[in-house]
Amino acid sequence: MSDLKEQKKKESLKKFKKEYPRTNQGLLDRVHGYHYLKYINLYIHYMQNALNGLKPISDDLKYPDDKDYSDAEDAVKMFVDQTGFIASNMETNEYHAKVIRVEDAKKILSLHEDLNLPDLPKTVIPYNLARKAIIKDPESIAVVECPCRTARGDAGCYPREVCLILGEPWVSFVLDYVSDTKARRITQKEALEIVQDQHERGNVQSAFFKSSLNDRLYAICNCCTCCCTAMSAYNLLDAPMFASSGYKCSVDEEKCVSCGICVDYCKFNAMQMVDDKMVFDSAKCLGCGVCESKCTSGAISIIRDDPSICEPLDVDVLIPKYTPRA
């Protein structure tokens, strides 16, 4: 390795370490976060294995290829066990996602100044832990191959370069230390094109938060039911992995022709065909907005949910409302 490349890696690791407080918990989170990002494919592989042990969902999980994980495998397994153990309760869950409409995802990916929302209320992020929407250097974005799709081997969905890492120090760390996700730096324009393409394919934009990444928002993923580990845990095991977008579907029954297109695209089982009629369960709807864009009869619209219960991750609204005063 060249001296220049080695120096660059050292600087990335230094920035990564500085992000964490100098406390016992900060050190534990730093070690967990290091293993999570550096060995993300292995981490997700074991998370999917754990899901399979509780409720079989796939018989084609694929161990990451051509990698020697002997030095890290036991540590990754322990961190996965810890995460899985506490993920079943809103009070303790430290690894979760906020569903966001594609319009709100694009606002985040178009930021030119740092996002500083360190104490979002539970109306936005309804968890006790990992509620900071902080993005430093928002124009710094990397795309990586989706580890959930990769874990499915040949059965996993394509395209795979759909997971977006946001801001520093996460982007530099992933580019310099993560060798098995095809990580590459992209422009904001490219990021916007990715989320638009994934939205048109019917996938859900999700903003991911994790305690071991300093309680912060660190990625926007484009999730599908067939591959997404968090979505499988949410739909099959009722694990509280996803928070509502702050919107809900509204269905005009007079316009609905029960064609079933929305049923095919709904990722949260809110729409079902019963006796050849589309039946909508509002309680299951997380307001991703995919069905609205796919409805050919104009029967579906997206409306705001009760703001006292759930607010969107809309930076245009949240920045003036929740940015700390100097």
C-alpha positions, 0 to 999 in steps of 0.5 A, a space after each residue: 500500500 502506498 504511503 499516501 493511501 495509508 495516510 488517507 486511511 489513518 485520517 479516515 479512522 481518526 475522523 471516525 474515532 473523534 465522532 464518539 464521546 470519550 466515555 465507556 459507552 462511547 468506546 463500546 459504540 465505537 467498536 460496534 460501529 467499526 465492526 458494523 461498517 467494516 464488515 457490513 456484509 458479514 453483519 447482515 449475513 448473520 442478522 438474516 441467519 438469526 431471522 431464519 432461525 426464528 421464522 424461515 424466510 430463505 434457504 439461499 443465504 450466501 456467506 460473503 465471498 472470498 474474504 477472510 473474516 477469522 479475526 472479526 467473525 466472533 466479534 461481529 456475531 456478538 454484536 449481531 446477537 446484542 442488536 437482535 436481542 434488544 430490537 424487539 422493543 421500542 424502548 431498547 431498539 437501537 437500529 431502526 429506520 424512518 420511512 420517508 417519501 421520495 420527495 423528502 429523501 431528495 431534500 436530504 440528498 440535496 442539502 448543501 449545509 450541515 444538518 444539525 437536529 440532535 434531539 428529534 422528538 418521538 413524534 419524528 423518531 418514536 424510539 428512545 435511542 438513535 434519534 439524531 438527524 445529523 449530517 456533516 458534509 452532506 455533499 459527501 455521499 457514497 453508494 454501496 451494494 445493498 448487503 441485504 440483496 448481496 446476502 441472498 446470492 443470485 436470488 437477491 434483487 438487482 440493481 444492487 448499488 442502491 444504499 446511500 451512505 451520508 456525510 462524514 465521517 461515515 463516507 470516508 471510512 466506508 471508502 477506505 475500509 470497506 472492501 466488499 461492497 463496491 463502495 464509491 463516491 457519487 454526486 448528489 445528482 447521482 444519488 437523486 437519480 438512484 432514489 428516483 429509479 428505486 421509487 419507480 421500481 416500487 421500493 421504499 426509501 428509508 432513513 436508517 439510524 443506529 446507536 453504534 454510529 453515534 445515535 445518528 442518521 447515516 444512510 438512506 436505503 431503498 428497501 424491497 420486501 424480498 431482500 431487506 432484513 429490517 423489512 422482513 423482521 418488521 413484517 414477519 416478526 413484528 419487530 419495531 424496525 420501521 417508523 411511519 413516514 408521517 403520511 397515510 394513504 387515502 383511498 377513494 372507493 368510488 374511483 378504485 377499480 380493485 385492479 390489485 396493482 397497489 396490493 402488488 406494490 404495498 410493502 407493509 401488507 396494508 392492501 389486500 385483495 379479498 373476494 376480488 376487492 381491494 381492502 385497505 388497512 390504514 393501521 398497517 400503512 406507513 405512508 411510503 407513497 409507492 401505491 399512490 404513484 402506481 395507482 392507474 385510476 387516481 384512487 389513492 392519495 397521500 395525506 398527512 397523519 396526525 402531527 401530534 403523533 407522527 411527523 415526517 422527516 421533512 428537513 424544510 419543516 424540521 430545520 427551523 423547528 428543531 435546530 438548537 438555538 445558539 
